[in-house]
Amino acid sequence: MKVKSKHFVLSLIGLVLGFMIAFSYNLTKDKIEQPKLSNKSWDRDFQLRENLVEQEEKTRKLQKELFSRQEEVTSMEKQLSKEAHNYSEITKEMDKYRMYLGKVKVKGKGLEVTLADGDYNSSGDVNNYIVHEQHIFKVVNELYASGAQAVAINGQRLTRQSYIVCNGPVITIDGTQHPAPFVVSAIGDPDVLEAAVNISGGVMEQLVNENIIFSVEKMEEIIMEPVLGSK
């Protein structure tokens, strides 16, 4: 019995020692292999971080280049806009001068001032009752000064080279004779033009005092053809 008990105890001790040795071996093996796995993972993470840093650097360079190109485009757009604005202003000025020179057809709202000879009562000088060139000049100058864009007399367009001469009961405009009544047409703001000729002490009052029949009418549309021979 004693011998068997000793064998059992020894066997048990051997089993426990064997288990402990195996456990210790596996634990040591795991500890040895673990760093190897960790090192591989660390290398992979390090490489990923390096790639990420490299891509971020490329992105920053591209963004910087993009901002630079955007500034260039913005500068070019501003320059083009300025040039387009200048071109538009020049075109408007050229159109305005062509209109003043009678080189283009124009139409728009405006005013018509009609000047007619006064009623002669057989007393005094008859010349004091008819329309003269100075009367027409006063009306035309007042209309231009009030913003008229184009002016015509009895349908004949005036230009900067036009001349008006009185020959008795008729007037000659650029070589063409016109009898009374004389209709002075002006394209422009009808309200402004009317106020200018009707102002107290103005053209209408002066001409009425000189025995001229003076009438004014606002027009929704006046059409003036270009002067013959204009280019």
C-alpha positions as CSV (number, residue, x, y, z in Angstrom):
1,M,0.0,0.0,0.0
2,K,2.8,2.4,0.9
3,V,4.6,1.6,-2.4
4,K,1.4,2.2,-4.4
5,S,0.8,5.5,-2.6
6,K,4.3,6.7,-3.4
7,H,3.8,5.8,-7.0
8,F,0.5,7.7,-7.1
9,V,2.0,10.7,-5.5
10,L,5.0,10.7,-7.8
11,S,2.8,10.2,-10.8
12,L,0.6,13.1,-9.7
13,I,3.7,15.3,-9.1
14,G,5.0,14.3,-12.5
15,L,1.6,15.2,-14.1
16,V,1.5,18.6,-12.5
17,L,5.1,19.3,-13.4
18,G,4.5,18.3,-17.0
19,F,1.4,20.5,-17.1
20,M,3.4,23.4,-15.7
21,I,6.3,22.9,-18.1
22,A,3.9,22.8,-21.0
23,F,2.0,25.9,-19.9
24,S,5.3,27.7,-19.3
25,Y,6.5,26.7,-22.8
26,N,3.4,27.9,-24.5
27,L,3.4,31.1,-22.5
28,T,7.1,31.7,-23.4
29,K,6.4,30.9,-27.0
30,D,3.5,33.4,-27.1
31,K,5.7,36.1,-25.6
32,I,8.4,35.4,-28.1
33,E,6.1,35.4,-31.1
34,Q,4.0,38.4,-30.0
35,P,6.6,41.0,-30.6
36,K,7.1,39.7,-34.1
37,L,3.4,40.3,-34.9
38,S,3.5,43.7,-33.2
39,N,6.6,44.6,-35.2
40,K,4.8,43.7,-38.5
41,S,1.7,45.7,-37.5
42,W,3.8,48.7,-36.5
43,D,5.7,48.6,-39.8
44,R,2.4,48.5,-41.7
45,D,1.0,51.4,-39.7
46,F,4.2,53.4,-40.1
47,Q,4.1,52.9,-43.9
48,L,0.4,54.0,-43.9
49,R,1.2,57.1,-41.9
50,E,4.1,57.9,-44.3
51,N,1.8,57.6,-47.3
52,L,-0.8,59.7,-45.6
53,V,1.7,62.5,-44.8
54,E,2.9,62.3,-48.4
55,Q,-0.6,62.6,-49.8
56,E,-1.4,65.5,-47.5
57,E,1.7,67.3,-48.6
58,K,0.7,66.8,-52.3
59,T,-2.8,68.0,-51.4
60,R,-1.5,71.2,-49.8
61,K,0.7,71.9,-52.8
62,L,-2.3,71.4,-55.2
63,Q,-4.5,73.6,-53.1
64,K,-1.8,76.3,-53.1
65,E,-1.6,76.0,-56.9
66,L,-5.4,76.1,-57.2
67,F,-5.6,79.2,-55.1
68,S,-3.0,80.9,-57.2
69,R,-4.8,79.9,-60.4
70,Q,-8.1,81.2,-58.9
71,E,-6.5,84.5,-58.1
72,E,-5.2,84.8,-61.7
73,V,-8.7,83.9,-63.1
74,T,-10.3,86.5,-60.8
75,S,-7.8,89.1,-61.9
76,M,-8.4,88.3,-65.6
77,E,-12.2,88.4,-65.1
78,K,-11.9,91.9,-63.4
79,Q,-9.7,93.1,-66.3
80,L,-12.1,91.7,-68.9
81,S,-15.1,93.2,-67.1
82,K,-13.4,96.6,-67.0
83,E,-12.6,96.4,-70.7
84,A,-16.1,95.3,-71.5
85,H,-17.5,98.2,-69.5
86,N,-15.1,100.7,-71.3
87,Y,-16.1,99.2,-74.7
88,S,-19.8,99.5,-73.8
89,E,-19.3,103.2,-72.7
90,I,-17.4,103.9,-75.9
91,T,-20.2,102.3,-78.0
92,K,-22.8,104.4,-76.2
93,E,-20.8,107.6,-76.8
94,M,-20.4,106.7,-80.5
95,D,-24.1,106.0,-80.8
96,K,-24.9,109.3,-79.1
97,Y,-22.7,111.3,-81.5
98,R,-24.1,109.5,-84.5
99,M,-27.5,110.5,-83.3
100,Y,-26.5,114.1,-82.8
101,L,-25.0,114.1,-86.2
102,G,-28.1,112.8,-87.8
103,K,-26.4,109.7,-89.1
104,V,-28.8,107.1,-87.6
105,K,-32.5,106.7,-87.5
106,V,-34.0,107.5,-84.1
107,K,-37.4,107.2,-82.5
108,G,-38.9,107.7,-79.1
109,K,-41.1,109.9,-77.0
110,G,-40.8,113.6,-77.2
111,L,-42.4,117.0,-77.8
112,E,-43.7,119.0,-80.7
113,V,-43.7,122.8,-80.6
114,T,-45.7,124.5,-83.4
115,L,-44.9,128.1,-84.3
116,A,-47.4,129.9,-86.5
117,D,-47.7,133.5,-87.8
118,G,-49.7,135.8,-85.7
119,D,-53.0,137.4,-86.8
120,Y,-52.2,140.6,-88.7
121,N,-54.7,143.3,-88.1
122,S,-53.5,145.6,-90.9
123,S,-51.8,147.9,-88.5
124,G,-48.1,148.0,-88.0
125,D,-45.4,146.1,-89.7
126,V,-46.4,142.7,-91.0
127,N,-42.9,141.4,-90.2
128,N,-43.8,141.7,-86.5
129,Y,-46.4,139.0,-87.0
130,I,-44.5,136.3,-88.8
131,V,-42.1,133.6,-87.6
132,H,-38.5,134.4,-88.1
133,E,-35.3,132.3,-87.8
134,Q,-34.5,133.8,-84.4
135,H,-37.8,132.5,-83.1
136,I,-37.0,129.0,-84.3
137,F,-33.4,129.3,-82.9
138,K,-34.8,130.1,-79.5
139,V,-37.0,127.0,-79.5
140,V,-34.3,124.7,-80.9
141,N,-31.6,125.9,-78.5
142,E,-34.0,125.5,-75.5
143,L,-34.9,122.0,-76.5
144,Y,-31.3,120.9,-77.0
145,A,-30.3,122.5,-73.6
146,S,-33.1,120.5,-72.0
147,G,-31.8,117.2,-73.2
148,A,-33.3,116.7,-76.6
149,Q,-31.5,113.9,-78.4
150,A,-32.6,114.8,-81.9
151,V,-34.5,117.8,-83.4
152,A,-36.3,118.2,-86.7
153,I,-38.3,121.1,-88.3
154,N,-41.2,120.2,-90.4
155,G,-39.7,116.7,-90.6
156,Q,-36.3,117.8,-91.7
157,R,-33.6,116.6,-89.4
158,L,-31.1,119.1,-88.0
159,T,-27.4,118.4,-87.6
160,R,-24.5,120.3,-86.1
161,Q,-23.9,121.7,-89.6
162,S,-27.5,122.8,-90.2
163,Y,-28.3,126.4,-91.1
164,I,-31.6,128.3,-91.0
165,V,-32.3,131.4,-93.0
166,C,-35.5,133.4,-93.1
167,N,-36.9,134.5,-96.5
168,G,-40.0,136.5,-95.8
169,P,-42.9,134.1,-94.9
170,V,-40.7,131.0,-95.4
171,I,-37.5,129.7,-93.8
172,T,-34.7,127.8,-95.5
173,I,-33.2,124.8,-93.7
174,D,-30.0,123.5,-95.3
175,G,-31.2,124.7,-98.7
176,T,-34.8,123.5,-98.4
177,Q,-37.6,126.0,-98.0
178,H,-40.5,125.5,-95.5
179,P,-43.6,127.6,-95.1
180,A,-45.3,128.3,-91.8
181,P,-46.5,126.8,-89.5
182,F,-43.2,125.4,-88.4
183,V,-43.4,122.2,-86.3
184,V,-40.2,121.7,-84.2
185,S,-40.0,118.0,-83.1
186,A,-37.7,116.9,-80.4
187,I,-37.0,113.4,-79.1
188,G,-36.4,113.3,-75.3
189,D,-38.3,113.3,-72.0
190,P,-41.6,115.0,-72.8
191,D,-42.2,116.3,-69.3
192,V,-38.7,117.8,-69.1
193,L,-38.9,119.4,-72.5
194,E,-42.4,120.8,-71.9
195,A,-41.4,122.3,-68.5
196,A,-38.4,123.9,-70.2
197,V,-40.4,125.7,-72.9
198,N,-43.3,126.6,-70.6
199,I,-41.2,128.1,-67.8
200,S,-42.2,131.5,-66.7
201,G,-40.3,134.1,-68.7
202,G,-39.1,131.4,-71.0
203,V,-39.3,130.7,-74.7
204,M,-43.1,130.4,-75.0
205,E,-43.8,133.6,-73.1
206,Q,-41.2,135.5,-75.1
207,L,-42.6,134.4,-78.5
208,V,-46.2,135.0,-77.5
209,N,-45.2,138.5,-76.6
210,E,-43.8,138.8,-80.1
211,N,-47.2,137.9,-81.7
212,I,-46.2,134.3,-82.5
213,I,-48.8,131.6,-82.0
214,F,-47.1,129.0,-79.8
215,S,-48.5,125.5,-79.1
216,V,-47.0,122.4,-77.4
217,E,-48.0,118.7,-77.7
218,K,-46.4,115.7,-76.0
219,M,-45.8,112.8,-78.4
220,E,-45.7,109.1,-77.6
221,E,-43.5,108.4,-80.6
222,I,-41.5,110.5,-82.9
223,I,-39.5,109.0,-85.8
224,M,-36.6,110.8,-87.5
225,E,-34.9,109.4,-90.5
226,P,-31.1,109.9,-90.9
227,V,-30.0,112.9,-92.9
228,L,-29.5,112.1,-96.6
229,G,-25.9,111.7,-97.4
230,S,-24.9,110.8,-93.8
231,K,-22.6,107.8,-93.3
